[in-house]
């Protein structure tokens, strides 16, 4: 069975190339020029089979700070999250000699308004966004991210609830094969990394009278996706969680540090009107890293 799947995996590049066109034809929607297709993602060190070893790095900042940067840059808070992540990924990959010539592509969850006649739950799909990691200039990179993010969301918003569900199944089909042992790394990536911005509690939480100070997310990995970036808001704070395969991604903690410095850079360029291309100041946010190792099985 595995051999059969391996044989089919060889045909996946042509499948991925055709998915975007199939979606356009099937749903009768013409995306804008900034729309990111499912065939644009280059293969990276993130798109490999994973081992059981995990490493988690974290970074903290404030929601107000990102809102201020977004307003000054003409984008959203989520655009700032993507821009900071993009700068960190670009710097990280450059340092280890693994930055592709093509821009990395992220998949972002998109929650759409629920149909009043729907039984329950929100309509959720995913949009691909160019991260502009092939661009050095901070302003130009941010604009690419903003336009790509807007185009992806607008494309999804034109669909009915049923069409959206069908489309989500369609674009997820190549990734289903990554769950099979020995197949994951052979599937051409339709995106390079998932970056999720999840709204959390707005008010402080307590346990037996003790205040919860921070709320760091830790996400799951799977074959073909050795890195996950999740951002969670809590009581005015914004907390980044970088979950990676420890055996595949060296020095993961650098991503957390570089994200903090990228926020300094975005603030300098857009809010203070500076012209720096790389932040060298000490980040105001905190960066932490911890290794997570599976427990040995008894017996």
GIZIGI-V212203 format. One record per pair of residues at least 24 apart in sequence whose ideal C-beta (glycine too) atoms are under 7 Angstrom apart, sorted by the first residue. I is the first residue (numbers start at 1). J is the second residue. D is the distance in whole Angstrom. If there is no record, write none. Layout:
i:j:d
I:J:D
I:J:D
This chain:
i:j:d
2:182:6
5:177:7
5:180:6
5:183:5
6:182:7
6:183:7
6:186:7
9:177:7
9:183:6
9:186:4
9:187:6
12:174:6
12:187:6
12:188:5
13:188:5
15:174:7
16:174:6
16:188:5
16:190:6
19:170:7
19:171:7
23:167:6
23:170:6
27:159:6
27:163:5
27:167:6
29:155:6
29:158:5
29:159:7
31:151:6
31:155:5
32:151:5
32:154:7
34:147:4
34:148:5
34:151:4
35:151:4
35:152:7
35:155:6
36:105:6
36:128:4
36:129:6
36:130:5
36:148:5
36:152:6
38:128:7
38:171:6
38:190:4
40:105:5
41:105:4
41:189:5
41:190:6
41:191:5
41:192:5
42:100:4
42:102:4
43:189:6
44:98:7
44:100:6
44:104:7
44:192:5
45:98:5
45:248:7
45:249:7
46:192:5
46:193:6
46:225:7
46:226:5
46:227:5
47:189:4
47:192:6
47:224:5
47:225:7
48:185:5
48:226:6
48:248:6
49:184:5
49:185:5
49:223:5
50:221:5
50:222:7
50:223:6
50:226:5
50:245:4
50:248:6
51:245:6
51:247:4
52:294:5
53:245:6
53:246:4
53:247:5
53:293:6
54:243:6
54:245:7
54:246:6
54:292:4
55:244:5
55:246:4
55:252:5
55:291:5
55:292:7
56:218:6
56:241:7
56:242:7
56:243:5
56:290:6
56:292:6
57:242:4
57:252:5
57:253:5
57:255:6
57:256:4
57:288:7
57:289:4
58:216:5
58:239:7
58:240:6
58:241:6
58:256:6
58:287:7
58:288:5
59:240:4
59:256:4
59:259:5
59:260:5
59:285:6
59:287:5
60:214:6
60:237:6
60:239:5
60:285:5
60:286:5
61:238:5
61:263:6
61:285:4
62:236:6
62:237:6
62:238:6
63:233:5
63:236:6
63:237:7
63:238:5
64:236:7
66:238:6
68:271:6
69:266:5
69:267:6
69:270:6
69:271:6
72:270:4
72:271:5
73:142:6
73:270:4
75:142:7
75:146:4
78:149:7
78:197:5
79:145:6
79:146:5
79:149:6
80:266:6
81:195:7
81:197:5
81:231:5
82:106:7
82:129:6
82:131:7
82:145:5
82:149:7
82:195:6
83:141:7
83:142:5
83:145:5
83:266:6
84:259:5
84:262:4
84:263:5
84:266:6
85:195:5
85:229:6
85:259:6
86:131:4
86:132:6
86:133:6
86:141:6
86:145:6
87:258:7
87:262:4
87:265:7
88:255:5
88:258:4
88:259:4
88:262:5
89:131:7
89:133:6
90:133:4
91:258:5
92:254:6
92:255:5
92:258:6
96:250:7
99:133:7
101:134:6
102:134:6
103:130:5
103:131:6
103:132:6
103:133:5
103:134:5
104:131:5
104:133:5
104:192:5
104:193:7
105:129:7
105:130:6
105:131:7
105:191:5
105:192:5
106:131:6
106:191:6
106:192:7
106:193:5
106:194:7
106:195:5
107:191:4
107:194:5
108:195:6
108:196:7
109:196:5
110:153:6
110:156:6
112:156:6
112:157:6
112:164:7
115:161:5
118:161:6
123:161:5
123:164:5
125:156:5
125:164:5
125:167:7
125:168:5
126:168:7
126:171:7
127:152:3
127:153:6
127:156:6
128:152:6
128:191:6
136:277:6
138:265:6
138:266:7
138:269:5
138:277:6
139:269:6
178:222:6
178:223:5
178:224:4
179:222:6
179:223:7
184:223:2
184:224:4
185:223:7
185:224:6
187:224:6
189:224:7
193:227:5
193:229:6
194:225:7
194:228:5
195:229:5
196:230:5
196:231:7
197:231:5
198:230:6
198:231:7
198:232:5
199:233:5
200:232:5
200:233:5
200:234:4
201:234:6
201:235:7
202:235:7
203:235:6
204:235:5
214:239:6
215:239:5
216:241:5
217:241:4
218:243:6
219:243:5
221:245:6
246:291:6
252:289:7
253:287:7
253:289:4
256:287:4
256:289:6
257:287:5
260:285:4
260:287:6
